[in-house]
């Protein structure tokens, strides 16, 4: 996604102000939640409800953690409304802060609520300059923590991983799945992780209309370079198992045949870029579970490598998995 500066950024903010007016009217017209909320102070709600752009799992975490940091500094109640395409509570539960939204706290009435739609607004100035007593419905796909720390921190700055751990704990099913993978993967010596993001180069991952690479020989060349990178990691981390995650089932199938390499079985879809529906025979719960399981198991590695070629996408997914517990991260171009 492009980063905007100067006049382009001002134009982006202006378009979003217009979009907020339109969204507020559209949502209110079809909503059954138009009453006055039962809250004495301003409440801020991270919105993942299908009414705006949300992106993939990592983008959603960025937005939720950013708003939580803002609320923490401002001493405001923080909630999450994550209903698209699943309820967040199906996978994650509150850790030390209860972000679950109660029915009597919420309203779509524009008299009592204000939409703040900030897709791509990396400067956070509209959030930081916000002056309202209305309920805030916040949409963003950006990590705004640095801007929020710059505005409010007077000493120790809030840490992304600490905030994430305060918010989220694996739910019972996710916790059980993690234990199974951990038992197979960690054999007493720990493990490292390698992440590959091909973004439909091989025609096996539907996302935002990206077209597969036409040159089949070039496909093979990319795969060979990535497999060679895994072999190098095996040599560097002698004796450690390697967890490999990727958006390509073609690549994962090849990796699964390598000694000392592990994949997490399952079908993955992009939460924000899949417009064709789920693959045949897949249940929604299992499909979305794969993303959470990948993220949490990456976060428990001793080190995460993001490996890519110039044709591949430098995913932020492993970057933020590493932030959860502050483990080492390295990006490698092959």
HUCOR-V541429 format. One record per residue. N is the residue number from 1. SS is DSSP state (2 for helix, 1 for strand, 0 for the rest). PSI is psi in radians with two decimals (NA if undefined). D_FIRST is the distance of its C-alpha to the first C-alpha in whole Angstrom. Layout:
n->N ss->SS psi->PSI d_first->D_FIRST
n->N ss->SS psi->PSI d_first->D_FIRST
This chain:
n->1 ss->0 psi->2.45 d_first->0
n->2 ss->0 psi->2.62 d_first->4
n->3 ss->0 psi->2.25 d_first->7
n->4 ss->0 psi->2.49 d_first->10
n->5 ss->0 psi->2.77 d_first->13
n->6 ss->2 psi->-2.33 d_first->17
n->7 ss->2 psi->-0.63 d_first->17
n->8 ss->2 psi->-0.66 d_first->14
n->9 ss->2 psi->-0.69 d_first->13
n->10 ss->2 psi->-0.72 d_first->17
n->11 ss->2 psi->-0.69 d_first->16
n->12 ss->2 psi->-0.82 d_first->13
n->13 ss->2 psi->-0.72 d_first->15
n->14 ss->2 psi->-0.77 d_first->18
n->15 ss->2 psi->-0.66 d_first->16
n->16 ss->2 psi->-0.59 d_first->16
n->17 ss->2 psi->-0.74 d_first->20
n->18 ss->2 psi->-0.72 d_first->21
n->19 ss->2 psi->-0.65 d_first->19
n->20 ss->2 psi->-0.70 d_first->20
n->21 ss->2 psi->-0.80 d_first->24
n->22 ss->2 psi->-0.74 d_first->23
n->23 ss->2 psi->-0.76 d_first->22
n->24 ss->2 psi->-0.76 d_first->25
n->25 ss->2 psi->-0.80 d_first->28
n->26 ss->2 psi->-0.79 d_first->26
n->27 ss->2 psi->-0.74 d_first->26
n->28 ss->2 psi->-0.64 d_first->30
n->29 ss->2 psi->-0.53 d_first->31
n->30 ss->2 psi->0.03 d_first->31
n->31 ss->0 psi->2.63 d_first->31
n->32 ss->0 psi->0.09 d_first->35
n->33 ss->0 psi->1.30 d_first->34
n->34 ss->0 psi->0.12 d_first->35
n->35 ss->0 psi->3.01 d_first->37
n->36 ss->0 psi->2.25 d_first->37
n->37 ss->0 psi->2.59 d_first->36
n->38 ss->0 psi->1.16 d_first->38
n->39 ss->0 psi->2.31 d_first->37
n->40 ss->0 psi->-0.58 d_first->38
n->41 ss->0 psi->2.90 d_first->35
n->42 ss->0 psi->2.33 d_first->31
n->43 ss->1 psi->2.42 d_first->30
n->44 ss->1 psi->2.25 d_first->26
n->45 ss->1 psi->2.13 d_first->24
n->46 ss->1 psi->2.12 d_first->21
n->47 ss->1 psi->2.10 d_first->20
n->48 ss->1 psi->1.37 d_first->19
n->49 ss->0 psi->0.11 d_first->21
n->50 ss->0 psi->-0.03 d_first->19
n->51 ss->0 psi->-0.27 d_first->20
n->52 ss->0 psi->-3.02 d_first->16
n->53 ss->0 psi->2.34 d_first->12
n->54 ss->0 psi->-0.43 d_first->13
n->55 ss->0 psi->-2.89 d_first->11
n->56 ss->0 psi->-2.99 d_first->13
n->57 ss->2 psi->-0.73 d_first->16
n->58 ss->2 psi->-0.76 d_first->14
n->59 ss->2 psi->-0.67 d_first->12
n->60 ss->2 psi->-0.75 d_first->15
n->61 ss->2 psi->-0.72 d_first->17
n->62 ss->2 psi->-0.85 d_first->15
n->63 ss->2 psi->-0.76 d_first->15
n->64 ss->2 psi->-0.78 d_first->19
n->65 ss->2 psi->-0.67 d_first->20
n->66 ss->2 psi->-0.83 d_first->18
n->67 ss->2 psi->-0.63 d_first->21
n->68 ss->2 psi->-0.72 d_first->23
n->69 ss->2 psi->-0.76 d_first->23
n->70 ss->2 psi->-0.80 d_first->24
n->71 ss->2 psi->-0.63 d_first->26
n->72 ss->2 psi->-0.76 d_first->28
n->73 ss->2 psi->-0.66 d_first->28
n->74 ss->2 psi->-0.05 d_first->29
n->75 ss->0 psi->0.84 d_first->32
n->76 ss->0 psi->2.57 d_first->30
n->77 ss->1 psi->2.41 d_first->31
n->78 ss->1 psi->2.37 d_first->27
n->79 ss->1 psi->2.87 d_first->27
n->80 ss->1 psi->2.30 d_first->24
n->81 ss->1 psi->1.59 d_first->24
n->82 ss->1 psi->1.77 d_first->23
n->83 ss->0 psi->-0.02 d_first->24
n->84 ss->0 psi->2.11 d_first->21
n->85 ss->0 psi->0.35 d_first->22
n->86 ss->0 psi->2.87 d_first->25
n->87 ss->0 psi->2.25 d_first->26
n->88 ss->2 psi->-0.58 d_first->25
n->89 ss->2 psi->-0.24 d_first->29
n->90 ss->2 psi->-0.34 d_first->29
n->91 ss->0 psi->-0.66 d_first->28
n->92 ss->1 psi->2.59 d_first->28
n->93 ss->1 psi->2.81 d_first->30
n->94 ss->1 psi->2.47 d_first->30
n->95 ss->0 psi->-1.56 d_first->31
n->96 ss->0 psi->-0.21 d_first->33
n->97 ss->0 psi->2.25 d_first->31
n->98 ss->0 psi->1.81 d_first->32
n->99 ss->0 psi->0.06 d_first->29
n->100 ss->1 psi->2.38 d_first->30
n->101 ss->0 psi->2.17 d_first->30
n->102 ss->0 psi->2.60 d_first->34
n->103 ss->2 psi->-0.69 d_first->35
n->104 ss->2 psi->-0.08 d_first->37
n->105 ss->2 psi->-0.29 d_first->34
n->106 ss->0 psi->2.52 d_first->31
n->107 ss->0 psi->2.58 d_first->31
n->108 ss->0 psi->0.08 d_first->29
n->109 ss->0 psi->2.12 d_first->32
n->110 ss->0 psi->-0.29 d_first->30
n->111 ss->0 psi->-0.47 d_first->33
n->112 ss->0 psi->-0.11 d_first->32
n->113 ss->1 psi->2.68 d_first->29
n->114 ss->1 psi->2.23 d_first->26
n->115 ss->1 psi->2.34 d_first->22
n->116 ss->1 psi->1.78 d_first->19
n->117 ss->1 psi->1.96 d_first->16
n->118 ss->0 psi->0.72 d_first->13
n->119 ss->0 psi->2.10 d_first->10
n->120 ss->0 psi->-0.01 d_first->7
n->121 ss->0 psi->1.62 d_first->11
n->122 ss->0 psi->-0.24 d_first->11
n->123 ss->0 psi->-0.30 d_first->14
n->124 ss->0 psi->0.20 d_first->16
n->125 ss->2 psi->-0.51 d_first->19
n->126 ss->2 psi->-0.56 d_first->19
n->127 ss->2 psi->-0.79 d_first->20
n->128 ss->2 psi->-0.49 d_first->22
n->129 ss->0 psi->0.12 d_first->24
n->130 ss->0 psi->2.27 d_first->25
n->131 ss->0 psi->1.70 d_first->29
n->132 ss->0 psi->2.70 d_first->30
n->133 ss->0 psi->0.06 d_first->32
n->134 ss->0 psi->2.85 d_first->30
n->135 ss->1 psi->2.33 d_first->29
n->136 ss->1 psi->2.18 d_first->25
n->137 ss->1 psi->1.88 d_first->23
n->138 ss->1 psi->2.17 d_first->19
n->139 ss->1 psi->2.14 d_first->16
n->140 ss->0 psi->2.77 d_first->13
n->141 ss->0 psi->0.28 d_first->10
n->142 ss->0 psi->2.66 d_first->10
n->143 ss->0 psi->1.90 d_first->13
n->144 ss->0 psi->0.20 d_first->15
n->145 ss->2 psi->-0.70 d_first->18
n->146 ss->2 psi->-0.77 d_first->19
n->147 ss->2 psi->-0.70 d_first->19
n->148 ss->2 psi->-0.73 d_first->21
n->149 ss->2 psi->-0.75 d_first->23
n->150 ss->2 psi->-0.63 d_first->24
n->151 ss->2 psi->-0.58 d_first->25
n->152 ss->2 psi->-0.41 d_first->27
n->153 ss->0 psi->2.27 d_first->28
n->154 ss->0 psi->0.00 d_first->32
n->155 ss->0 psi->-1.86 d_first->32
n->156 ss->0 psi->2.28 d_first->31
n->157 ss->0 psi->2.55 d_first->27
n->158 ss->0 psi->2.45 d_first->26
n->159 ss->0 psi->2.37 d_first->24
n->160 ss->2 psi->-0.80 d_first->21
n->161 ss->2 psi->-0.71 d_first->24
n->162 ss->2 psi->-0.78 d_first->27
n->163 ss->2 psi->-0.77 d_first->25
n->164 ss->2 psi->-0.79 d_first->24
n->165 ss->2 psi->-0.48 d_first->27
n->166 ss->2 psi->-0.57 d_first->29
n->167 ss->2 psi->-0.83 d_first->27
n->168 ss->1 psi->2.39 d_first->27
n->169 ss->1 psi->2.50 d_first->30
n->170 ss->1 psi->2.37 d_first->30
n->171 ss->0 psi->3.02 d_first->32
n->172 ss->2 psi->-0.70 d_first->35
n->173 ss->2 psi->-0.81 d_first->34
n->174 ss->2 psi->-0.73 d_first->31
n->175 ss->2 psi->-0.72 d_first->33
n->176 ss->2 psi->-0.74 d_first->35
n->177 ss->2 psi->-0.69 d_first->33
n->178 ss->2 psi->-0.71 d_first->32
n->179 ss->2 psi->-0.67 d_first->36
n->180 ss->2 psi->-0.83 d_first->36
n->181 ss->2 psi->-0.73 d_first->33
n->182 ss->2 psi->-0.71 d_first->34
n->183 ss->2 psi->-0.67 d_first->38
n->184 ss->2 psi->-0.51 d_first->37
n->185 ss->2 psi->-0.82 d_first->35
n->186 ss->0 psi->1.85 d_first->36
n->187 ss->0 psi->0.66 d_first->40
n->188 ss->0 psi->-0.14 d_first->40
n->189 ss->0 psi->0.14 d_first->39
n->190 ss->0 psi->3.13 d_first->35
n->191 ss->1 psi->2.76 d_first->32
n->192 ss->1 psi->2.90 d_first->29
n->193 ss->1 psi->2.58 d_first->26
n->194 ss->1 psi->2.31 d_first->24
n->195 ss->1 psi->2.32 d_first->20
n->196 ss->1 psi->2.19 d_first->19
n->197 ss->0 psi->1.80 d_first->16
n->198 ss->0 psi->-0.36 d_first->16
n->199 ss->0 psi->0.90 d_first->14
n->200 ss->0 psi->0.35 d_first->17
n->201 ss->0 psi->-0.52 d_first->18
n->202 ss->0 psi->0.13 d_first->22
n->203 ss->0 psi->0.44 d_first->22
n->204 ss->0 psi->0.30 d_first->22
n->205 ss->0 psi->1.81 d_first->19
n->206 ss->0 psi->2.13 d_first->18
n->207 ss->0 psi->2.06 d_first->14
n->208 ss->0 psi->0.46 d_first->12
n->209 ss->0 psi->0.24 d_first->15
n->210 ss->0 psi->2.34 d_first->14
n->211 ss->0 psi->2.52 d_first->17
n->212 ss->0 psi->2.73 d_first->20
n->213 ss->0 psi->2.26 d_first->21
n->214 ss->0 psi->-0.60 d_first->24
n->215 ss->0 psi->1.85 d_first->26
n->216 ss->2 psi->-0.57 d_first->27
n->217 ss->2 psi->-0.64 d_first->29
n->218 ss->2 psi->-0.62 d_first->26
n->219 ss->2 psi->-0.85 d_first->25
n->220 ss->2 psi->-0.68 d_first->28
n->221 ss->2 psi->-0.75 d_first->27
n->222 ss->2 psi->-0.78 d_first->24
n->223 ss->2 psi->-0.77 d_first->25
n->224 ss->2 psi->-0.72 d_first->28
n->225 ss->2 psi->-0.69 d_first->26
n->226 ss->2 psi->-0.69 d_first->25
n->227 ss->2 psi->-0.64 d_first->28
n->228 ss->2 psi->-0.62 d_first->30
n->229 ss->2 psi->-0.67 d_first->27
n->230 ss->2 psi->-0.72 d_first->29
n->231 ss->2 psi->-0.67 d_first->32
n->232 ss->2 psi->-0.69 d_first->32
n->233 ss->2 psi->-0.66 d_first->30
n->234 ss->2 psi->-0.70 d_first->34
n->235 ss->2 psi->-0.70 d_first->36
n->236 ss->2 psi->-0.66 d_first->34
n->237 ss->0 psi->1.08 d_first->34
n->238 ss->0 psi->2.20 d_first->38
n->239 ss->0 psi->-0.24 d_first->39
n->240 ss->0 psi->2.50 d_first->36
n->241 ss->1 psi->2.71 d_first->34
n->242 ss->1 psi->2.14 d_first->30
n->243 ss->1 psi->2.21 d_first->28
n->244 ss->1 psi->2.20 d_first->26
n->245 ss->1 psi->2.62 d_first->23
n->246 ss->1 psi->2.83 d_first->20
n->247 ss->0 psi->0.03 d_first->19
n->248 ss->0 psi->2.05 d_first->21
n->249 ss->2 psi->-0.50 d_first->25
n->250 ss->2 psi->-0.83 d_first->26
n->251 ss->2 psi->-0.76 d_first->25
n->252 ss->2 psi->-0.59 d_first->26
n->253 ss->2 psi->-0.69 d_first->30
n->254 ss->2 psi->-0.72 d_first->30
n->255 ss->2 psi->-0.64 d_first->30
n->256 ss->0 psi->-0.29 d_first->32
n->257 ss->0 psi->-0.09 d_first->35
n->258 ss->0 psi->2.43 d_first->35
n->259 ss->0 psi->2.38 d_first->37
n->260 ss->0 psi->0.05 d_first->36
n->261 ss->1 psi->2.47 d_first->32
n->262 ss->1 psi->2.49 d_first->31
n->263 ss->0 psi->2.81 d_first->29
n->264 ss->0 psi->1.94 d_first->28
n->265 ss->0 psi->2.69 d_first->30
n->266 ss->0 psi->2.90 d_first->28
n->267 ss->0 psi->2.33 d_first->25
n->268 ss->0 psi->2.49 d_first->22
n->269 ss->0 psi->2.76 d_first->19
n->270 ss->0 psi->2.14 d_first->16
n->271 ss->0 psi->-0.56 d_first->16
n->272 ss->0 psi->-0.21 d_first->14
n->273 ss->0 psi->0.22 d_first->13
n->274 ss->0 psi->1.85 d_first->17
n->275 ss->0 psi->-0.06 d_first->19
n->276 ss->0 psi->0.10 d_first->22
n->277 ss->0 psi->3.11 d_first->23
n->278 ss->0 psi->2.64 d_first->25
n->279 ss->0 psi->2.66 d_first->27
n->280 ss->0 psi->2.40 d_first->30
n->281 ss->0 psi->0.00 d_first->32
n->282 ss->0 psi->2.39 d_first->30
n->283 ss->0 psi->2.49 d_first->30
n->284 ss->2 psi->-0.76 d_first->27
n->285 ss->2 psi->-0.80 d_first->28
n->286 ss->2 psi->-0.67 d_first->29
n->287 ss->2 psi->-0.82 d_first->25
n->288 ss->2 psi->-0.43 d_first->23
n->289 ss->2 psi->-0.61 d_first->26
n->290 ss->2 psi->-0.74 d_first->24
n->291 ss->2 psi->-0.75 d_first->21
n->292 ss->2 psi->-0.72 d_first->23
n->293 ss->2 psi->-0.75 d_first->26
n->294 ss->2 psi->-0.83 d_first->23
n->295 ss->2 psi->-0.84 d_first->22
n->296 ss->2 psi->-0.64 d_first->25
n->297 ss->2 psi->-0.57 d_first->27
n->298 ss->2 psi->-0.71 d_first->24
n->299 ss->2 psi->-0.29 d_first->25
n->300 ss->0 psi->-0.01 d_first->28
n->301 ss->0 psi->2.83 d_first->28
n->302 ss->0 psi->-0.46 d_first->30
n->303 ss->1 psi->2.55 d_first->27
n->304 ss->1 psi->2.32 d_first->24
n->305 ss->1 psi->2.30 d_first->22
n->306 ss->1 psi->1.99 d_first->19
n->307 ss->1 psi->2.27 d_first->20
n->308 ss->1 psi->2.84 d_first->18
n->309 ss->0 psi->3.11 d_first->19
n->310 ss->0 psi->-0.35 d_first->17
n->311 ss->0 psi->-0.24 d_first->16
n->312 ss->0 psi->2.96 d_first->15
n->313 ss->0 psi->2.26 d_first->11
n->314 ss->0 psi->1.44 d_first->12
n->315 ss->0 psi->2.48 d_first->12
n->316 ss->0 psi->-0.16 d_first->12
n->317 ss->2 psi->-0.90 d_first->15
n->318 ss->2 psi->-0.48 d_first->18
n->319 ss->2 psi->-0.81 d_first->17
n->320 ss->2 psi->-0.47 d_first->17
n->321 ss->2 psi->-0.67 d_first->20
n->322 ss->2 psi->-0.59 d_first->22
n->323 ss->2 psi->-0.46 d_first->21
n->324 ss->2 psi->-0.76 d_first->23
n->325 ss->2 psi->0.17 d_first->27
n->326 ss->0 psi->0.63 d_first->26
n->327 ss->0 psi->2.79 d_first->26
n->328 ss->1 psi->2.51 d_first->25
n->329 ss->1 psi->2.44 d_first->22
n->330 ss->1 psi->2.36 d_first->22
n->331 ss->1 psi->2.25 d_first->19
n->332 ss->1 psi->2.25 d_first->21
n->333 ss->1 psi->2.20 d_first->20
n->334 ss->0 psi->NA d_first->23
